[in-house]
Amino acid sequence: MDEDAFNVFGVKKPLSNKEQEWHREMERRSFDIIRVKNPDTVDFFVEWDHRFQRVPAGGTADMARFWAVTYCRNKAVDIINKMGDKLHKEDLEERAKKGLPSYKDKNEEQNETYMTQRYPKTNDRELLTKLYSELWVGLVYEYGKDTPSTAPQDARSGEVDLTPLEQKILMELENRRVDLRQEEKPIVQPVTNAPRFDEPVSKEGLLNEVTDNGQTNS
């Protein structure tokens, strides 16, 4: 039975062996244990299916990969939003100093502040790469690798690359691992110089503030 016949009768076409291997590997990887870090001064709670995990302020937490991906995505957006709000507050204060009236039209305010190039964006690859590198500490444990298995092949090789930006960034961090040799209970590690969002800086300054040689500066 060809593909058209499956479509006509509404029957889902069976997966090939390679496709089954690929899906099985993606499922296994989702349960890998990843260590993430919260460089902020307040705890952050990541939600999945109405359940929450806490990543302590200035500390780390170990969680399944699918939790870790969700945490990095949400925390990165949280940080970028704080950066934007900080710049917005500065712009309004500067406007008042110049004797200009307050904005009456919200669209005009958005276009002259958040929509400008100076403001950080959630699709800025450079900024997201720095944030994810700061938030994603590394792999702690590979789930399901305690028994021998053949290396899975990518069933999607040769197709157009539709990989989301977030996944591409995480793939670049794939080989980063947590060194457990010197640890007994590596659940929480203090992080110094958590970021502050109350000092006036340019967009470039904000980028440096988020990540500067692996550290977050006040």
MDAnalysis code that builds the backbone (N, CA, C; Angstrom):
import MDAnalysis as mda
import numpy as np

u = mda.Universe.empty(654, n_residues=218, atom_resindex=np.repeat(np.arange(218), 3), trajectory=True)
u.add_TopologyAttr("name", ["N", "CA", "C"] * 218)
u.add_TopologyAttr("resid", np.arange(1, 219))
u.add_TopologyAttr("resname", ["MET", "ASP", "GLU", "ASP", "ALA", "PHE", "ASN", "VAL", "PHE", "GLY", "VAL", "LYS", "LYS", "PRO", "LEU", "SER", "ASN", "LYS", "GLU", "GLN", "GLU", "TRP", "HIS", "ARG", "GLU", "MET", "GLU", "ARG", "ARG", "SER", "PHE", "ASP", "ILE", "ILE", "ARG", "VAL", "LYS", "ASN", "PRO", "ASP", "THR", "VAL", "ASP", "PHE", "PHE", "VAL", "GLU", "TRP", "ASP", "HIS", "ARG", "PHE", "GLN", "ARG", "VAL", "PRO", "ALA", "GLY", "GLY", "THR", "ALA", "ASP", "MET", "ALA", "ARG", "PHE", "TRP", "ALA", "VAL", "THR", "TYR", "CYS", "ARG", "ASN", "LYS", "ALA", "VAL", "ASP", "ILE", "ILE", "ASN", "LYS", "MET", "GLY", "ASP", "LYS", "LEU", "HIS", "LYS", "GLU", "ASP", "LEU", "GLU", "GLU", "ARG", "ALA", "LYS", "LYS", "GLY", "LEU", "PRO", "SER", "TYR", "LYS", "ASP", "LYS", "ASN", "GLU", "GLU", "GLN", "ASN", "GLU", "THR", "TYR", "MET", "THR", "GLN", "ARG", "TYR", "PRO", "LYS", "THR", "ASN", "ASP", "ARG", "GLU", "LEU", "LEU", "THR", "LYS", "LEU", "TYR", "SER", "GLU", "LEU", "TRP", "VAL", "GLY", "LEU", "VAL", "TYR", "GLU", "TYR", "GLY", "LYS", "ASP", "THR", "PRO", "SER", "THR", "ALA", "PRO", "GLN", "ASP", "ALA", "ARG", "SER", "GLY", "GLU", "VAL", "ASP", "LEU", "THR", "PRO", "LEU", "GLU", "GLN", "LYS", "ILE", "LEU", "MET", "GLU", "LEU", "GLU", "ASN", "ARG", "ARG", "VAL", "ASP", "LEU", "ARG", "GLN", "GLU", "GLU", "LYS", "PRO", "ILE", "VAL", "GLN", "PRO", "VAL", "THR", "ASN", "ALA", "PRO", "ARG", "PHE", "ASP", "GLU", "PRO", "VAL", "SER", "LYS", "GLU", "GLY", "LEU", "LEU", "ASN", "GLU", "VAL", "THR", "ASP", "ASN", "GLY", "GLN", "THR", "ASN", "SER"])
u.atoms.positions = np.array([
    [0.853, -1.197, 0.000],
    [0.000, 0.000, 0.000],
    [0.883, 1.238, 0.000],
    [0.678, 2.158, -0.965],
    [1.528, 3.337, -1.041],
    [1.015, 4.433, -0.116],
    [1.748, 5.564, -0.108],
    [1.425, 6.654, 0.817],
    [0.060, 7.246, 0.529],
    [-0.332, 7.360, -0.767],
    [-1.627, 7.936, -1.118],
    [-2.766, 7.098, -0.553],
    [-2.596, 5.779, -0.577],
    [-3.637, 4.907, -0.051],
    [-3.816, 5.130, 1.442],
    [-2.726, 5.311, 2.162],
    [-2.821, 5.596, 3.595],
    [-3.601, 6.886, 3.823],
    [-3.330, 7.919, 3.005],
    [-4.008, 9.199, 3.161],
    [-5.498, 9.082, 2.866],
    [-5.850, 8.326, 1.832],
    [-7.249, 8.182, 1.431],
    [-8.071, 7.540, 2.536],
    [-7.534, 6.504, 3.152],
    [-8.297, 5.762, 4.160],
    [-8.072, 6.287, 5.575],
    [-7.288, 7.361, 5.712],
    [-7.089, 7.957, 7.023],
    [-6.297, 7.091, 7.972],
    [-5.501, 6.174, 7.439],
    [-4.696, 5.281, 8.270],
    [-3.284, 5.846, 8.380],
    [-2.777, 5.911, 9.584],
    [-1.429, 6.429, 9.797],
    [-0.392, 5.463, 9.254],
    [0.482, 5.977, 8.408],
    [1.508, 5.131, 7.806],
    [2.480, 4.648, 8.870],
    [2.780, 3.351, 8.914],
    [3.713, 2.824, 9.930],
    [5.087, 3.468, 9.794],
    [5.736, 3.637, 10.910],
    [7.086, 4.198, 10.896],
    [8.078, 3.169, 10.392],
    [9.089, 3.660, 9.677],
    [10.161, 2.769, 9.248],
    [11.019, 2.418, 10.457],
    [11.911, 1.448, 10.293],
    [12.799, 1.058, 11.386],
    [13.662, 2.235, 11.837],
    [14.162, 3.009, 10.870],
    [14.992, 4.162, 11.205],
    [14.198, 5.215, 11.962],
    [12.959, 5.433, 11.537],
    [12.103, 6.407, 12.221],
    [11.785, 5.949, 13.646],
    [11.546, 4.653, 13.810],
    [11.288, 4.121, 15.144],
    [12.505, 4.297, 16.045],
    [13.702, 4.042, 15.502],
    [14.929, 4.217, 16.267],
    [15.107, 5.682, 16.679],
    [14.814, 6.570, 15.733],
    [14.969, 8.011, 16.013],
    [14.026, 8.449, 17.134],
    [12.762, 8.053, 17.049],
    [11.783, 8.431, 18.082],
    [12.145, 7.813, 19.427],
    [12.620, 6.584, 19.411],
    [13.012, 5.915, 20.656],
    [14.192, 6.648, 21.306],
    [15.150, 7.082, 20.486],
    [16.300, 7.807, 21.015],
    [15.894, 9.171, 21.568],
    [14.985, 9.861, 20.880],
    [14.512, 11.157, 21.378],
    [13.782, 10.991, 22.719],
    [13.027, 9.905, 22.846],
    [12.337, 9.639, 24.114],
    [13.346, 9.363, 25.223],
    [14.367, 8.540, 24.917],
    [15.388, 8.238, 25.927],
    [16.101, 9.502, 26.376],
    [16.517, 10.333, 25.423],
    [17.258, 11.550, 25.732],
    [16.446, 12.515, 26.606],
    [15.133, 12.485, 26.443],
    [14.311, 13.424, 27.205],
    [14.421, 13.196, 28.706],
    [14.875, 11.977, 29.109],
    [14.997, 11.651, 30.524],
    [16.433, 11.756, 31.043],
    [17.374, 12.174, 30.194],
    [18.727, 12.456, 30.688],
    [18.639, 13.475, 31.827],
    [19.565, 13.369, 32.781],
    [19.587, 14.333, 33.888],
    [20.554, 15.463, 33.540],
    [20.028, 16.689, 33.542],
    [20.795, 17.880, 33.188],
    [20.870, 18.808, 34.401],
    [22.032, 19.408, 34.601],
    [22.169, 20.407, 35.661],
    [21.981, 21.801, 35.066],
    [21.112, 22.583, 35.685],
    [20.864, 23.955, 35.249],
    [21.198, 24.906, 36.390],
    [21.413, 26.169, 36.040],
    [21.823, 27.168, 37.024],
    [20.884, 28.376, 36.963],
    [20.622, 28.942, 38.131],
    [19.815, 30.155, 38.224],
    [20.714, 31.296, 38.696],
    [21.130, 32.206, 37.795],
    [22.035, 33.286, 38.180],
    [21.319, 34.475, 38.803],
    [20.030, 34.371, 39.015],
    [19.241, 35.487, 39.537],
    [19.264, 35.497, 41.063],
    [18.688, 36.546, 41.634],
    [18.672, 36.701, 43.098],
    [17.401, 36.160, 43.728],
    [16.503, 35.588, 42.925],
    [15.267, 35.000, 43.440],
    [15.101, 33.602, 42.860],
    [14.429, 32.726, 43.600],
    [14.157, 31.377, 43.105],
    [13.315, 31.458, 41.826],
    [13.504, 30.456, 40.957],
    [12.701, 30.383, 39.741],
    [12.016, 29.027, 39.696],
    [10.716, 29.034, 39.439],
    [9.946, 27.789, 39.385],
    [9.592, 27.488, 37.940],
    [10.009, 26.315, 37.475],
    [9.705, 25.895, 36.110],
    [8.513, 24.954, 36.158],
    [7.561, 25.146, 35.232],
    [6.316, 24.379, 35.233],
    [6.265, 23.413, 34.065],
    [5.769, 22.216, 34.339],
    [5.521, 21.216, 33.292],
    [4.295, 20.410, 33.698],
    [3.267, 20.457, 32.885],
    [2.045, 19.696, 33.138],
    [1.489, 19.990, 34.538],
    [1.436, 21.273, 34.878],
    [0.893, 21.745, 36.158],
    [1.706, 21.267, 37.364],
    [2.947, 20.869, 37.127],
    [3.865, 20.535, 38.209],
    [5.038, 21.513, 38.156],
    [5.689, 21.708, 39.300],
    [6.745, 22.701, 39.377],
    [8.028, 22.107, 39.953],
    [9.162, 22.629, 39.471],
    [10.460, 22.349, 40.078],
    [11.131, 23.686, 40.349],
    [11.790, 23.765, 41.486],
    [12.447, 25.008, 41.897],
    [13.930, 24.969, 41.552],
    [14.391, 26.048, 40.945],
    [15.824, 26.245, 40.737],
    [16.213, 27.393, 41.670],
    [16.974, 27.109, 42.733],
    [17.209, 28.119, 43.770],
    [18.017, 29.312, 43.267],
    [17.757, 30.459, 43.861],
    [18.500, 31.671, 43.517],
    [19.985, 31.453, 43.769],
    [20.814, 31.818, 42.780],
    [22.258, 31.667, 42.933],
    [22.706, 30.231, 43.088],
    [21.922, 29.276, 42.597],
    [22.278, 27.867, 42.767],
    [21.951, 27.045, 41.547],
    [22.052, 25.718, 41.690],
    [21.804, 24.802, 40.587],
    [20.787, 23.745, 40.988],
    [20.243, 23.062, 39.988],
    [19.327, 21.946, 40.218],
    [19.511, 20.929, 39.110],
    [19.370, 19.647, 39.436],
    [19.459, 18.570, 38.461],
    [18.056, 18.094, 38.118],
    [17.755, 17.987, 36.833],
    [16.406, 17.596, 36.418],
    [16.453, 16.910, 35.058],
    [15.361, 16.237, 34.707],
    [15.273, 15.565, 33.410],
    [15.431, 16.589, 32.289],
    [15.963, 16.122, 31.157],
    [16.267, 17.021, 30.045],
    [15.051, 17.846, 29.626],
    [13.870, 17.214, 29.547],
    [12.709, 17.965, 29.080],
    [12.343, 19.082, 30.054],
    [12.611, 18.872, 31.350],
    [12.436, 19.943, 32.335],
    [13.490, 21.025, 32.106],
    [14.737, 20.601, 31.872],
    [15.839, 21.548, 31.713],
    [15.643, 22.446, 30.496],
    [15.176, 21.854, 29.385],
    [14.915, 22.646, 28.183],
    [13.843, 23.695, 28.462],
    [12.780, 23.275, 29.158],
    [11.706, 24.206, 29.493],
    [12.214, 25.308, 30.414],
    [13.049, 24.935, 31.393],
    [13.605, 25.940, 32.303],
    [14.425, 26.981, 31.552],
    [15.346, 26.518, 30.693],
    [16.206, 27.453, 29.963],
    [15.384, 28.386, 29.090],
    [14.376, 27.844, 28.434],
    [13.524, 28.674, 27.574],
    [12.811, 29.745, 28.400],
    [12.180, 29.332, 29.492],
    [11.401, 30.269, 30.296],
    [12.282, 31.274, 31.029],
    [13.411, 30.795, 31.549],
    [14.291, 31.695, 32.294],
    [14.956, 32.699, 31.367],
    [15.322, 32.267, 30.155],
    [15.921, 33.194, 29.193],
    [14.938, 34.306, 28.845],
    [13.684, 33.948, 28.613],
    [12.661, 34.955, 28.322],
    [12.482, 35.880, 29.521],
    [12.500, 35.317, 30.727],
    [12.367, 36.115, 31.945],
    [13.495, 37.147, 32.048],
    [14.720, 36.726, 31.782],
    [15.869, 37.629, 31.862],
    [15.778, 38.714, 30.786],
    [15.426, 38.314, 29.562],
    [15.326, 39.286, 28.469],
    [14.225, 40.303, 28.754],
    [13.106, 39.841, 29.302],
    [12.032, 40.769, 29.648],
    [12.481, 41.766, 30.721],
    [13.253, 41.294, 31.690],
    [13.755, 42.195, 32.728],
    [14.723, 43.214, 32.135],
    [15.547, 42.761, 31.195],
    [16.476, 43.672, 30.541],
    [15.710, 44.760, 29.781],
    [14.643, 44.350, 29.072],
    [13.840, 45.308, 28.333],
    [13.127, 46.284, 29.242],
    [12.571, 45.773, 30.348],
    [11.881, 46.649, 31.300],
    [12.838, 47.655, 31.922],
    [14.061, 47.228, 32.130],
    [15.069, 48.121, 32.697],
    [15.377, 49.262, 31.740],
    [15.580, 48.941, 30.462],
    [15.846, 49.963, 29.468],
    [14.638, 50.886, 29.288],
    [13.444, 50.315, 29.352],
    [12.220, 51.105, 29.203],
    [12.106, 52.127, 30.326],
    [12.392, 51.699, 31.537],
    [12.349, 52.614, 32.680],
    [13.358, 53.740, 32.501],
    [14.555, 53.393, 32.038],
    [15.586, 54.412, 31.815],
    [15.160, 55.409, 30.747],
    [14.541, 54.914, 29.657],
    [14.107, 55.800, 28.577],
    [13.034, 56.774, 29.045],
    [12.101, 56.282, 29.860],
    [11.047, 57.165, 30.374],
    [11.636, 58.218, 31.304],
    [12.606, 57.824, 32.132],
    [13.246, 58.792, 33.032],
    [14.024, 59.839, 32.237],
    [14.710, 59.397, 31.176],
    [15.462, 60.326, 30.333],
    [14.515, 61.279, 29.600],
    [13.380, 60.766, 29.180],
    [12.380, 61.598, 28.507],
    [11.864, 62.683, 29.451],
    [11.615, 62.312, 30.700],
    [11.131, 63.277, 31.689],
    [12.184, 64.344, 31.974],
    [13.471, 63.944, 32.030],
    [14.550, 64.894, 32.278],
    [14.631, 65.947, 31.174],
    [14.300, 65.538, 29.945],
    [14.345, 66.454, 28.813],
    [13.119, 67.356, 28.747],
    [12.182, 67.160, 29.669],
    [10.983, 67.984, 29.695],
    [9.923, 67.561, 28.707],
    [10.061, 66.359, 28.155],
    [9.070, 65.869, 27.199],
    [7.874, 65.276, 27.930],
    [6.685, 65.397, 27.356],
    [5.481, 64.857, 28.016],
    [5.476, 63.334, 28.007],
    [4.718, 62.757, 28.896],
    [4.579, 61.302, 28.933],
    [3.863, 60.818, 27.674],
    [4.142, 59.586, 27.291],
    [3.470, 59.014, 26.135],
    [1.969, 58.903, 26.391],
    [1.188, 59.311, 25.405],
    [-0.262, 59.169, 25.490],
    [-0.744, 57.970, 24.677],
    [0.049, 57.606, 23.670],
    [-0.325, 56.505, 22.789],
    [0.603, 55.307, 23.036],
    [0.021, 54.162, 23.390],
    [0.820, 52.979, 23.716],
    [1.574, 52.444, 22.506],
    [0.966, 52.539, 21.324],
    [1.653, 52.065, 20.118],
    [2.894, 52.903, 19.840],
    [2.766, 54.213, 20.015],
    [3.910, 55.097, 19.825],
    [5.003, 54.778, 20.842],
    [4.589, 54.532, 22.081],
    [5.554, 54.194, 23.133],
    [6.280, 52.892, 22.809],
    [5.536, 51.881, 22.354],
    [6.144, 50.599, 21.993],
    [7.131, 50.758, 20.839],
    [6.719, 51.534, 19.813],
    [7.565, 51.705, 18.627],
    [8.856, 52.454, 18.938],
    [8.820, 53.349, 19.921],
    [9.993, 54.152, 20.239],
    [10.836, 53.557, 21.365],
    [10.368, 52.456, 21.915],
    [11.133, 51.815, 23.001],
    [11.375, 50.345, 22.666],
    [10.439, 49.460, 23.030],
    [10.646, 48.025, 22.897],
    [10.911, 47.563, 21.465],
    [10.381, 48.260, 20.474],
    [10.537, 47.827, 19.090],
    [11.845, 48.292, 18.454],
    [12.581, 49.143, 19.147],
    [13.826, 49.656, 18.574],
    [14.936, 48.612, 18.656],
    [15.992, 48.817, 17.871],
    [17.104, 47.879, 17.804],
    [17.853, 47.795, 19.122],
    [17.799, 48.851, 19.923],
    [18.541, 48.908, 21.182],
    [18.024, 47.898, 22.202],
    [16.765, 47.544, 22.095],
    [16.155, 46.649, 23.089],
    [16.442, 45.183, 22.753],
    [16.711, 44.368, 23.783],
    [16.975, 42.934, 23.547],
    [15.711, 42.233, 23.079],
    [15.899, 41.241, 22.207],
    [14.767, 40.488, 21.651],
    [14.913, 39.012, 21.999],
    [13.778, 38.337, 22.112],
    [13.793, 36.913, 22.479],
    [14.222, 36.022, 21.328],
    [14.425, 36.580, 20.125],
    [14.931, 35.781, 18.999],
    [16.348, 36.199, 18.605],
    [17.027, 36.898, 19.505],
    [18.409, 37.327, 19.273],
    [19.332, 36.140, 19.540],
    [19.888, 35.551, 18.473],
    [20.690, 34.328, 18.633],
    [21.902, 34.558, 19.526],
    [22.588, 35.693, 19.341],
    [23.781, 35.965, 20.149],
    [23.438, 36.021, 21.628],
    [22.385, 36.739, 21.949],
    [21.981, 36.863, 23.344],
    [21.492, 35.533, 23.901],
    [20.669, 34.812, 23.135],
    [20.162, 33.520, 23.598],
    [21.291, 32.519, 23.821],
    [22.288, 32.538, 22.937],
    [23.415, 31.623, 23.093],
    [24.147, 31.887, 24.403],
    [24.372, 33.156, 24.729],
    [25.045, 33.503, 25.981],
    [24.197, 33.117, 27.190],
    [22.899, 33.356, 27.102],
    [22.018, 33.021, 28.221],
    [21.949, 31.512, 28.433],
    [21.755, 30.753, 27.359],
    [21.656, 29.299, 27.491],
    [22.965, 28.708, 28.016],
    [24.086, 29.262, 27.569],
    [25.373, 28.775, 28.044],
    [25.538, 29.025, 29.530],
    [24.937, 30.097, 30.026],
    [24.997, 30.418, 31.456],
    [24.027, 29.549, 32.254],
    [22.864, 29.279, 31.700],
    [21.815, 28.555, 32.425],
    [22.006, 27.043, 32.381],
    [22.579, 26.524, 31.288],
    [22.731, 25.082, 31.073],
    [24.128, 24.675, 31.526],
    [24.239, 24.027, 32.701],
    [25.550, 23.648, 33.232],
    [26.102, 22.447, 32.483],
    [25.305, 21.377, 32.343],
    [25.781, 20.220, 31.601],
    [25.060, 18.929, 31.954],
    [25.460, 17.867, 31.267],
    [24.859, 16.541, 31.442],
    [25.410, 15.870, 32.695],
    [24.513, 15.396, 33.548],
    [24.902, 14.688, 34.768],
    [24.819, 13.180, 34.563],
    [23.757, 12.715, 33.917],
    [23.549, 11.275, 33.770],
    [22.764, 10.996, 32.490],
    [23.236, 10.018, 31.704],
    [22.539, 9.606, 30.495],
    [21.563, 8.484, 30.828],
    [20.299, 8.751, 30.686],
    [19.257, 7.786, 30.993],
    [19.265, 6.639, 29.976],
    [19.090, 5.429, 30.471],
    [18.917, 4.279, 29.587],
    [20.167, 3.812, 28.881],
    [21.337, 4.236, 29.355],
    [22.582, 3.814, 28.719],
    [23.318, 2.750, 29.542],
    [22.625, 2.166, 30.506],
    [23.258, 1.153, 31.346],
    [23.294, -0.214, 30.665],
    [22.526, -0.392, 29.591],
    [22.527, -1.651, 28.860],
    [23.029, -1.400, 27.441],
    [23.713, -2.405, 26.823],
    [24.242, -2.203, 25.475],
    [23.129, -1.889, 24.478],
    [23.412, -0.988, 23.549],
    [22.454, -0.657, 22.501],
    [23.216, -0.146, 21.282],
    [22.643, -0.333, 20.120],
    [23.274, 0.157, 18.898],
    [23.055, 1.648, 18.778],
    [24.009, 2.311, 18.175],
    [23.893, 3.752, 18.017],
    [22.780, 4.073, 17.040],
    [21.820, 4.931, 17.427],
    [20.703, 5.253, 16.529],
    [21.161, 6.106, 15.353],
    [20.498, 5.905, 14.230],
    [20.784, 6.713, 13.055],
    [19.714, 7.778, 12.891],
    [20.104, 8.918, 12.369],
    [19.169, 10.011, 12.169],
    [18.306, 9.722, 10.951],
    [17.037, 9.429, 11.194],
    [16.130, 9.084, 10.105],
    [15.773, 10.290, 9.257],
    [16.135, 11.495, 9.707],
    [15.752, 12.698, 8.980],
    [16.907, 13.294, 8.182],
    [17.992, 12.520, 8.039],
    [19.122, 13.038, 7.291],
    [18.718, 13.297, 5.852],
    [19.234, 14.394, 5.285],
    [18.927, 14.747, 3.907],
    [17.722, 15.648, 3.758],
    [16.949, 15.841, 4.838],
    [15.789, 16.710, 4.766],
    [16.207, 18.161, 4.979],
    [15.306, 19.077, 4.636],
    [15.543, 20.494, 4.907],
    [15.633, 20.706, 6.411],
    [16.614, 21.474, 6.842],
    [16.832, 21.699, 8.271],
    [15.765, 22.625, 8.827],
    [14.846, 22.055, 9.603],
    [13.785, 22.835, 10.248],
    [13.993, 22.887, 11.760],
    [15.229, 22.609, 12.189],
    [15.523, 22.580, 13.615],
    [15.318, 23.960, 14.231],
    [14.513, 24.076, 15.312],
    [14.295, 25.372, 15.963],
    [15.602, 25.942, 16.512],
    [15.665, 27.261, 16.591],
    [16.854, 27.939, 17.082],
    [17.252, 27.443, 18.465],
    [16.271, 27.287, 19.358],
    [16.557, 26.832, 20.718],
    [17.280, 25.492, 20.712],
    [16.791, 24.560, 19.865],
    [17.398, 23.222, 19.816],
    [18.810, 23.280, 19.259],
    [19.048, 24.159, 18.260],
    [20.383, 24.289, 17.701],
    [21.371, 24.762, 18.772],
    [20.937, 25.729, 19.589],
    [21.802, 26.241, 20.655],
    [22.130, 25.130, 21.649],
    [21.106, 24.351, 22.040],
    [21.332, 23.272, 23.009],
    [22.210, 22.172, 22.418],
    [22.115, 21.956, 21.106],
    [22.964, 20.949, 20.468],
    [24.429, 21.349, 20.550],
    [24.695, 22.669, 20.524],
    [26.067, 23.144, 20.640],
    [26.623, 22.913, 22.040],
    [25.713, 22.781, 23.029],
    [26.132, 22.536, 24.411],
    [26.087, 21.055, 24.758],
    [25.823, 20.213, 23.750],
    [25.539, 18.798, 23.976],
    [26.652, 18.065, 24.710],
    [27.905, 18.370, 24.399],
    [29.018, 17.615, 24.968],
    [29.496, 18.166, 26.307],
    [28.851, 19.210, 26.787],
    [29.246, 19.752, 28.086],
    [28.739, 18.835, 29.186],
    [29.635, 18.395, 30.030],
    [29.264, 17.479, 31.111],
    [29.655, 18.044, 32.471],
    [28.955, 17.586, 33.490],
    [29.251, 17.968, 34.862],
    [30.280, 17.011, 35.423],
    [31.345, 17.531, 36.028],
    [32.381, 16.702, 36.626],
    [31.930, 16.281, 38.014],
    [31.586, 14.993, 38.153],
    [31.065, 14.479, 39.423],
    [32.151, 13.876, 40.302],
    [33.391, 13.868, 39.850],
    [34.448, 13.185, 40.599],
    [34.731, 13.844, 41.933],
    [34.561, 15.158, 42.019],
    [34.871, 15.875, 43.251],
    [33.609, 16.197, 44.048],
    [32.477, 15.570, 43.669],
    [31.219, 15.909, 44.327],
    [30.591, 14.689, 44.966],
    [29.855, 14.949, 46.062],
    [29.075, 13.900, 46.686],
    [27.588, 14.155, 46.471],
    [27.170, 15.390, 46.716],
    [25.776, 15.763, 46.516],
    [25.744, 17.067, 45.720],
    [25.928, 16.962, 44.407],
    [26.078, 18.170, 43.583],
    [24.752, 18.778, 43.153],
    [23.839, 18.972, 44.123],
    [22.533, 19.486, 43.739],
    [22.523, 21.005, 43.687],
    [23.171, 21.658, 44.649],
    [23.148, 23.117, 44.679],
    [24.557, 23.643, 44.818],
    [24.925, 24.571, 43.953],
    [26.220, 25.218, 44.026],
    [25.986, 26.723, 44.007],
    [26.613, 27.470, 44.897],
    [26.387, 28.916, 44.901],
    [26.944, 29.574, 43.657],
    [26.240, 30.575, 43.174],
    [26.677, 31.360, 42.033],
    [26.842, 32.802, 42.498],
    [28.039, 33.339, 42.363],
    [28.296, 34.691, 42.841],
    [27.899, 35.710, 41.805],
    [27.744, 36.926, 42.269],
    [27.466, 38.063, 41.395],
    [26.231, 37.833, 40.540],
    [25.084, 37.540, 41.179],
    [23.847, 37.375, 40.436],
    [23.471, 38.693, 39.778],
    [22.791, 38.649, 38.605],
    [22.530, 39.873, 37.857],
    [21.572, 40.798, 38.581],
    [21.777, 42.105, 38.402],
    [20.876, 43.107, 38.916],
    [20.279, 43.845, 37.728],
    [19.070, 44.331, 37.912],
    [18.383, 44.964, 36.809],
    [17.982, 46.400, 37.139],
    [18.802, 47.084, 37.949],
    [18.442, 48.433, 38.366],
    [19.532, 49.443, 38.037],
    [20.483, 49.102, 37.136],
    [21.541, 50.021, 36.776],
    [21.456, 50.336, 35.289],
    [21.572, 51.607, 34.893],
    [21.450, 51.974, 33.476],
    [22.628, 51.479, 32.656],
    [22.322, 50.721, 31.596],
    [23.360, 50.245, 30.699],
    [22.807, 50.223, 29.280],
    [23.699, 50.173, 28.279],
    [23.293, 50.047, 26.894],
    [22.974, 48.595, 26.599],
    [22.493, 48.328, 25.372],
    [22.221, 46.937, 25.003],
    [23.489, 46.121, 25.074],
    [24.613, 46.706, 24.590],
    [25.877, 45.980, 24.655],
    [26.281, 45.725, 26.099],
    [26.021, 46.721, 26.958],
    [26.337, 46.530, 28.366],
    [25.501, 45.441, 28.989],
    [24.237, 45.347, 28.577],
    [23.377, 44.288, 29.089],
    [23.872, 42.920, 28.653],
    [24.341, 42.829, 27.399],
    [24.880, 41.561, 26.917],
    [26.071, 41.134, 27.750],
    [26.957, 42.101, 28.057],
    [28.128, 41.788, 28.877],
    [27.726, 41.463, 30.305],
    [26.659, 42.109, 30.783],
    [26.209, 41.875, 32.155],
    [25.672, 40.466, 32.324],
    [24.947, 39.969, 31.296],
    [24.370, 38.638, 31.374],
    [25.441, 37.567, 31.429],
    [26.434, 37.685, 30.557],
    [27.519, 36.697, 30.531],
    [28.823, 37.389, 30.244],
    [29.770, 37.291, 31.164],
    [31.099, 37.862, 30.982],
    [32.097, 36.830, 31.441],
    [32.643, 36.107, 30.450],
    [33.610, 35.019, 30.756],
    [33.014, 33.983, 31.680],
    [31.712, 33.698, 31.433],
    [31.095, 32.627, 32.222],
    [30.545, 33.088, 33.536],
    [30.645, 34.388, 33.851],
    [30.124, 34.886, 35.118],
    [29.106, 35.960, 34.844],
    [28.160, 36.155, 35.752],
    [27.156, 37.200, 35.644],
    [27.531, 38.324, 36.590],
    [27.684, 39.539, 36.043],
    [28.145, 40.653, 36.864],
    [26.973, 41.482, 37.366],
    [27.208, 42.079, 38.524],
    [26.199, 42.987, 39.052],
    [26.263, 44.275, 38.284],
])
